[in-house]
């Protein structure tokens, strides 16, 4: 999600450039007098587009855009502020349970330290800005500075109440709520600053949410593949406090695609000593939207086994090579589950092999085993318990599914659906998406101890 949203700034800059070029072209088309001579001075007529304003926006976006280092610093900063929010809530809940006598989960000293670190690192982050960034962001920096001062003042007032001898609960409660609001405003100003710099995190008011990619291992027989599921929520309706989103998940099956020969070989090879045997020589699978097409190169053998005088002897009756093409179409069933409609689209085999594949149990067995192996990976796209944040995962409904080429011959499955949630649930979802993104950022950039944002 994070990388996708960072690219919004670059996209916006390209759009501004294209718009300016388009505006100039349209001026010539509208006021150029057709194919021949134009009206003198026609190009000076107002077009409704102030090119100076557009260029100013263009240069402003360039000047304030975050560097790659600032992006990483901002991730750490927001993560620290979110941690401070969590500690404050835990601390206030402890205060409301006065007289518990148990060891507090968060002490006053720990809360103060967390809030101080959040404010200090925010200051260091800003101190590292270039002169152009400080100039272009001065209004937002002023608001952030005020929010920081209010946060510090709120922290001191709460500390004074806690240090008082009588500790009136109503006063502590009131000052705790004031500090919660100050911290929320401080966090909001940080997010607003990041948005202006092109470092965008999710907010509950957004109409489009990019889902954090979830990578899960899937076992198919004795083989394990990794399936990656990403997606997007886009708002299509809103009524009162209820919001409706179009949901689309994209499941990357490239690992299945690369290992399909080994997977199906393990599923089909070996087995019976007597009767019919199939061995996989080669397997390939690719998209044929909305279906996928599997091509299997097979070796066939048929053996007869006879038991005489306590001993078993076997004799090969037939063997041959052939190929089959199988088509898979994903279908959404109830309870957000997927099934595969599977059929042979071509059987290239003769003799006993051809007869058994077309009309015998061998063909049915082959189709069922292959279909079940692929279905295990495909179902990950409709598993909303893994791909969606906890706040909304129970409100999503899958409606349709299709295979699609995900680029460079990469097989993917797209699941389309719908999600309905309240404003409160969407706000919580936005917070959970940010936490997941920040956790991913930390995993990809291991840190030692607490992150400190260096000043330049």
C-alpha positions in Angstrom: 0.0 0.0 0.0 2.7 2.4 1.0 4.7 2.2 -2.2 1.5 2.6 -4.3 0.5 5.7 -2.4 4.0 7.3 -2.5 3.8 7.1 -6.3 0.7 9.4 -6.2 3.0 12.5 -6.0 5.0 11.4 -9.1 1.8 10.6 -10.9 0.4 14.0 -10.0 3.5 15.7 -11.4 3.2 13.9 -14.6 -0.5 14.8 -14.8 0.2 18.4 -14.3 2.8 18.4 -17.1 0.3 16.6 -19.4 -2.4 19.0 -18.4 -0.3 22.0 -19.3 0.6 20.5 -22.7 -3.1 19.6 -23.2 -4.2 23.2 -22.3 -1.8 24.7 -24.8 -3.0 22.3 -27.5 -6.7 23.0 -26.8 -6.0 26.7 -27.0 -4.6 26.3 -30.5 -7.5 24.0 -31.5 -10.2 26.4 -30.2 -8.8 29.7 -31.2 -6.5 28.9 -34.2 -9.1 29.6 -36.8 -9.3 26.1 -38.3 -6.9 25.0 -41.0 -6.2 28.4 -42.3 -5.2 31.8 -40.9 -6.3 32.4 -37.3 -7.8 35.4 -35.6 -5.0 37.8 -34.7 -4.4 37.8 -30.9 -6.8 34.8 -30.5 -4.4 32.9 -28.3 -4.5 35.7 -25.8 -8.1 35.0 -25.0 -8.8 33.5 -21.5 -9.1 29.7 -21.4 -10.0 29.3 -17.8 -6.6 27.8 -17.0 -3.9 29.9 -15.3 -0.7 28.4 -16.5 1.2 30.3 -13.8 -0.9 28.6 -11.1 -0.4 25.2 -12.6 3.4 25.7 -12.8 3.4 26.9 -9.3 1.7 23.8 -8.1 4.1 21.7 -10.1 7.2 23.3 -8.6 5.7 23.3 -5.1 5.1 19.5 -5.3 8.7 19.0 -6.5 10.1 21.2 -3.8 8.4 19.5 -0.9 8.4 15.9 -2.0 9.9 13.5 0.5 13.2 11.8 -0.2 13.5 8.0 0.3 15.3 8.6 3.6 12.5 10.9 4.8 9.9 8.3 3.8 11.6 5.8 6.1 12.0 8.4 8.9 8.3 9.3 8.5 7.3 5.6 8.8 9.3 5.3 12.1 7.8 8.6 13.4 4.2 7.6 12.8 4.8 4.2 14.3 6.1 5.9 17.4 3.1 8.2 17.7 0.8 5.3 17.3 2.6 3.5 20.1 2.2 6.6 22.3 -1.6 6.6 21.6 -1.8 3.0 22.7 0.2 3.6 25.9 -2.0 6.6 26.8 -5.2 4.6 26.3 -3.9 1.7 28.4 -2.7 4.2 31.1 -6.1 5.9 31.3 -7.9 2.6 31.5 -5.7 1.7 34.5 -6.6 5.0 36.2 -10.3 4.2 35.9 -9.8 0.9 37.6 -8.4 2.6 40.7 -7.5 0.3 43.7 -6.7 -2.7 41.6 -3.4 -3.1 43.4 -1.8 -5.0 40.5 1.4 -4.0 38.7 0.4 -1.3 36.1 0.9 -2.2 32.4 2.0 1.4 31.7 3.6 3.6 34.4 3.5 7.4 34.4 7.2 7.5 33.6 6.8 5.2 30.6 3.9 7.3 29.3 5.9 10.5 29.7 8.9 9.0 28.0 6.8 7.8 25.1 5.2 11.2 24.5 8.5 13.0 24.9 10.1 10.7 22.3 7.3 11.3 19.9 7.6 15.1 20.2 11.4 15.1 20.1 11.6 12.8 17.0 9.0 15.0 15.3 11.2 18.0 15.8 14.2 16.2 14.5 12.3 15.1 11.4 11.4 18.7 10.7 14.9 20.0 11.4 16.1 17.7 8.6 14.0 19.5 5.9 15.7 21.3 3.1 15.2 25.1 2.9 12.7 24.6 0.1 10.7 22.1 2.1 10.6 24.4 5.1 9.5 27.3 2.9 6.9 25.3 1.0 5.5 23.7 4.1 5.6 26.6 6.5 1.8 26.8 7.1 1.6 23.1 7.9 4.8 23.3 10.1 3.2 26.1 12.1 0.1 23.9 12.7 2.3 21.0 13.7 4.3 23.2 16.1 1.1 24.4 17.8 -0.2 20.8 18.1 3.1 19.8 19.6 3.0 22.7 22.2 -0.6 21.8 23.1 0.5 18.1 23.5 3.3 19.1 25.8 1.0 21.4 27.9 -1.6 18.6 28.1 1.0 16.2 29.3 2.2 18.6 32.1 -1.4 19.2 33.2 -2.1 15.5 33.5 1.2 15.0 35.4 0.2 17.8 37.9 -3.1 16.1 38.6 -1.4 12.7 39.1 1.1 14.2 41.5 -1.5 16.0 43.6 -2.1 14.4 47.0 -5.8 13.9 46.7 -5.8 13.0 43.0 -9.5 13.9 42.2 -10.6 11.2 39.7 -12.8 13.6 37.7 -9.9 16.0 37.1 -7.6 13.2 36.0 -10.3 11.8 33.7 -10.9 15.3 32.2 -7.2 16.0 31.7 -6.7 12.5 30.3 -9.4 13.1 27.7 -7.8 16.5 26.8 -4.4 14.9 26.4 -6.0 12.2 24.2 -7.5 14.9 21.9 -4.2 16.8 21.8 -2.3 13.6 20.8 -4.9 12.9 18.1 -4.5 16.4 16.7 -0.7 16.1 16.8 -1.0 12.8 14.9 -3.4 14.4 12.4 -1.0 17.2 11.7 1.8 14.7 11.2 -0.3 12.9 8.7 -1.3 16.1 6.9 2.4 17.0 6.6 3.2 13.6 5.2 0.4 13.8 2.7 1.7 17.2 1.4 5.2 15.5 1.0 3.7 12.6 -0.9 4.0 10.2 2.0 0.4 9.2 2.4 -1.1 7.0 5.1 -4.7 5.9 5.2 -7.4 8.0 6.8 -11.0 7.1 7.6 -12.3 9.8 5.3 -10.5 8.3 2.3 -12.6 6.8 -0.5 -9.9 4.4 -1.8 -7.9 2.1 0.4 -5.0 -0.1 -0.8 -4.9 -3.4 1.1 -1.5 -4.4 2.5 -0.1 -7.4 0.7 -0.5 -10.7 2.6 1.8 -13.5 1.8 0.7 -17.0 2.9 2.2 -20.5 2.5 -0.1 -23.0 0.9 0.6 -26.8 1.1 -0.3 -28.9 -1.9 0.5 -32.5 -1.1 4.2 -32.5 -0.1 4.9 -29.2 -1.9 4.6 -25.7 -0.4 4.1 -22.5 -2.4 3.7 -18.9 -1.3 0.6 -17.0 -2.4 0.5 -13.2 -2.3 -2.8 -11.4 -2.0 -3.2 -7.6 -2.4 -6.2 -5.5 -3.3 -8.2 -2.3 -3.1 -11.4 -0.9 -1.6 -13.1 1.9 -3.5 -16.2 3.7 -2.1 -19.3 3.5 -4.4 -22.0 4.7 -2.0 -22.6 6.4 1.3 -25.8 6.9 3.3 -25.7 8.3 6.8 -22.9 6.6 8.7 -22.9 3.5 6.4 -20.5 3.2 3.5 -20.4 0.7 0.6 -17.1 -0.2 -1.1 -16.3 -2.1 -4.2 -13.7 -4.8 -3.2 -11.1 -6.3 -5.5 -8.4 -8.7 -4.4 -5.6 -9.9 -6.6 -3.9 -13.3 -5.9 -0.5 -13.8 -7.4 -0.1 -17.4 -8.4 3.4 -17.0 -10.0 4.9 -19.5 -7.5 2.3 -22.1 -8.4 3.0 -21.4 -12.0 6.8 -21.9 -11.6 6.4 -25.1 -9.6 3.4 -26.6 -11.4 5.3 -29.5 -12.9 6.8 -30.6 -9.5 3.4 -30.2 -7.8 1.4 -32.3 -10.3 4.2 -34.8 -10.6 4.0 -35.5 -6.8 0.2 -35.6 -7.1 0.0 -38.1 -10.0 3.2 -40.1 -10.3 3.6 -43.5 -8.6 0.6 -45.1 -7.0 -0.7 -48.4 -8.3 1.6 -51.2 -9.2 -1.1 -52.8 -11.3 -3.6 -51.2 -13.7 -3.2 -47.8 -15.2 -0.4 -45.3 -14.4 0.2 -41.7 -15.4 3.4 -39.8 -15.1 3.8 -36.1 -15.6 6.6 -35.2 -18.1 5.9 -31.4 -18.2 3.2 -29.1 -17.0 2.5 -25.4 -17.9 -0.4 -23.2 -16.8 -1.3 -19.7 -18.0 -4.2 -17.3 -18.1 -6.9 -17.5 -20.7 -9.2 -14.9 -19.1 -11.6 -15.5 -17.4 -10.3 -19.1 -17.3 -6.8 -20.6 -17.0 -5.4 -23.3 -19.3 -3.2 -26.2 -18.1 -1.2 -28.2 -20.6 0.1 -31.6 -19.4 2.6 -33.8 -21.2 1.9 -37.3 -19.9 3.4 -40.8 -20.0 0.9 -43.7 -19.7 1.4 -47.4 -18.8 -1.1 -50.2 -18.2 0.0 -53.3 -16.2 -1.6 -56.6 -15.6 -0.8 -58.4 -12.3 -1.2 -62.2 -11.8 -0.7 -64.1 -8.5 0.4 -67.7 -9.0 1.8 -70.1 -6.4 2.0 -67.3 -3.8 4.0 -65.0 -6.1 2.9 -61.9 -8.0 4.0 -61.3 -11.5 3.3 -58.2 -13.5 3.2 -57.6 -17.2 3.0 -54.4 -19.2 0.1 -54.4 -21.6 0.4 -50.9 -23.1 2.3 -47.7 -22.9 2.3 -44.4 -24.7 2.8 -40.7 -24.5 0.2 -38.0 -25.0 -1.0 -34.6 -23.8 -4.1 -33.0 -22.4 -5.3 -29.4 -22.1 -7.5 -28.6 -19.1 -9.5 -25.4 -18.6 -10.4 -24.0 -15.2 -13.0 -21.4 -14.5 -13.3 -20.0 -10.9 -16.9 -19.7 -9.5 -17.9 -18.0 -6.3 -20.0 -20.1 -4.0 -21.7 -19.3 -0.7 -19.7 -18.2 2.3 -17.1 -16.5 0.1 -15.6 -19.8 -1.1 -14.4 -20.6 -4.6 -14.7 -23.7 -6.7 -13.2 -24.6 -10.1 -15.3 -25.7 -13.0 -12.8 -28.0 -14.8 -13.0 -29.7 -18.2 -10.8 -31.2 -20.8 -10.5 -28.8 -23.8 -8.3 -31.2 -25.7 -7.0 -34.8 -25.4 -4.1 -35.7 -27.7 -3.7 -39.5 -27.1 -4.4 -42.7 -28.9 -5.1 -46.4 -28.0 -5.8 -47.4 -24.4 -4.5 -44.1 -23.1 -6.9 -42.1 -25.2 -9.9 -44.3 -24.4 -9.2 -44.2 -20.6 -8.7 -40.4 -20.6 -11.9 -39.8 -22.6 -14.3 -42.2 -21.1 -12.7 -44.1 -18.3 -12.0 -43.5 -14.6 -8.5 -42.4 -15.4 -9.7 -39.2 -17.0 -12.0 -38.4 -14.0 -9.3 -39.1 -11.5 -6.8 -36.9 -13.4 -9.3 -34.0 -13.6 -10.2 -34.2 -9.9 -6.6 -34.4 -8.6 -5.4 -31.5 -10.8 -8.4 -29.4 -10.0 -8.0 -29.9 -6.2 -4.3 -29.0 -6.3 -4.9 -25.7 -8.1 -8.0 -24.9 -6.1 -5.9 -24.9 -2.9 -4.0 -21.9 -4.2 -6.9 -20.1 -5.8 -9.0 -20.0 -2.7 -6.5 -17.7 -1.0 -8.0 -14.8 -2.9 -11.4 -15.2 -1.3 -10.0 -15.8 2.2 -11.0 -12.4 3.6 -10.0 -13.5 7.1 -6.4 -13.1 6.0 -6.5 -10.5 3.3 -8.7 -7.8 5.0 -8.1 -5.9 8.2 -10.0 -7.3 11.3 -12.3 -4.3 11.5 -14.1 -5.1 8.2 -13.3 -8.7 7.2 -16.6 -10.1 8.4 -18.6 -7.6 6.2 -17.1 -8.5 2.8 -19.0 -10.6 0.2 -17.3 -12.1 -2.9 -19.4 -11.8 -6.0 -17.3 -13.1 -9.0 -13.8 -14.3 -9.8 -11.6 -14.7 -12.9 -8.1 -15.7 -13.9 -6.0 -12.9 -15.4 -2.4 -12.4 -16.6 -0.7 -10.4 -13.9 2.1 -9.3 -16.2 5.2 -11.0 -17.7 3.2 -14.2 -18.0 2.3 -14.2 -14.3 -0.9 -16.0 -13.4 -3.3 -14.2 -11.1 -6.8 -14.6 -9.8 -9.0 -11.5 -9.3 -12.0 -11.7 -6.9 -14.5 -8.9 -7.1 -16.9 -8.2 -4.2 -18.6 -5.7 -2.0 -18.1 -4.5 1.5 -20.4 -2.5 3.8 -19.2 -0.9 7.0 -19.9 2.0 9.3 -17.8 5.2 9.6 -16.4 3.9 12.9 -15.4 0.5 11.4 -13.7 2.3 8.4 -11.8 4.6 10.8 -10.6 1.5 12.7 -9.7 -0.2 9.4 -7.6 2.8 8.3 -5.6 2.6 11.6 -5.1 -1.2 11.1 -3.9 -0.7 7.5 -1.4 1.8 8.7 -0.2 -0.5 11.5 0.3 -3.3 9.0 2.1 -1.1 6.6 4.4 0.3 9.3 5.1 -3.3 10.6 6.1 -4.3 7.1 8.4 -1.3 6.8 10.1 -2.3 10.1 10.5 -5.9 9.0 12.2 -4.8 5.7 14.4 -2.3 7.6 15.7 -4.0 10.8 16.5 -1.5 13.5 18.6 -1.7 16.7 16.9 0.0 19.6 14.6 3.0 19.3 14.6 4.8 16.0 15.9 8.3 16.2 15.4 10.7 13.3 18.8 12.3 12.5 19.0 16.1 12.0 20.9 17.4 9.0 
